[in-house]
């Protein structure tokens, strides 16, 4: 097998092996770029956006592929509904691949601001 790079043809020895390893490393590291480690209140580990704070919430939206970090906004009036803003997507061990769907948790409507 031959690989072409910059207009040259190289045999599939060391150069091709190096390119495969470099690509695998990039694929492993890319999801962790621009993320911070976290531990949820229930003890699950995950990666969250760098702007996430301690009091933020993790939410799973119906039909979404990944959970999101939400931040509660201050209430303008005491009787008003609680509003949230989206901080960004996150990766949390135990809720990434439909595990919460099996838990049959109750859905709760929220207001995104």
N, C-alpha and C positions, 0 to 999 in steps of 0.2 A: 504494500500500500504506500502511496506517495502523498505528501502534503505540500500544498503550494503556499508560500508566504512571500510577500513583496516581490512577486514575479519570478521567484526561484523555486525549483522543485527539489525537495529534500526527501531522502529515504525515511521510512517510518520508524527509525530508531529512537535515539535519545530526544531529538527535537520534538517529535510528535508526542512522546510520553510527557515531556515537560509542559507542552501546551495543554494536554489533558488535565494534568495536575493543577496547573494554574487556573484553569476554568473551574474545576471542582472547588478549589479554595475560594475563588470569587463567589461562586454560588452559595457556599456555606457562610461567608462573611457578610454578603450584601444585605440580608434581612436585619442584621444587627447594627448596621451603620445608622447613625442618627437616632439611636434608641438608648434607653436606660433600663437597668434591671429594676424589678419591683417585686414586692410580696403583698398579696391582697390580704384583707382582713381574715379571710378563711385559710390563709397559708399557701395559696397557689403562687408559683413563681411565674414571671413573665417579663416581656419587653414592652415598654411604653414610650410615647413621644417624650422628647427632652423637656417639654413644657408641662408635663404632668406633675401634679402636686399630691401631697399626702391625703387630703380630704376629697379627692376626685372619685368618681364612680366608674365602674366597668359595666357597660351595657351591651347586650346582644339584641340587635334589631331583627325582627322577623324577616327572613329571606336574605340576610347579610352573610357574607363569607367569613368575616372577621369581627370580633368585638371592637367596641370603641370606648375611648376614655371620654367621660362627660364631666363637666364642671357646673355645679349649681350656681345660678346667678342670684344676686340678692333680690329679695322680694320687695317690690315697690309699695305694696300694701299688704298688711298682715293676712287678709283673707284671699289674696290672689293665689293662683296655682303656681307651683314651683316651676321655674324655667331652667333649662340647661343649655350650655353651649358645647359643641363638639371640640375636643382638644385634638383628637386624631385616632387612627386605628392602632390597635395593640395586639400582641400575641401573648395569650395567657394559657399556660399548661392546664389541660383539663376542660377547656371550653372552646378549643379551636376547631374541632372536627365533629361538631354535632353532639358532643357529650351532654350538653344542657338540654337538648331536645329529649333525650332519654329520661332526664330527671323530671319532666313534666311540671316545670315551674309555671306559676301564674303569670300571664302577660299583664303589664301595667302601662297604660297610655301616659306619655310624657309630652311636654311642650319644649321644642327646640327653639332657642332664640337666636 
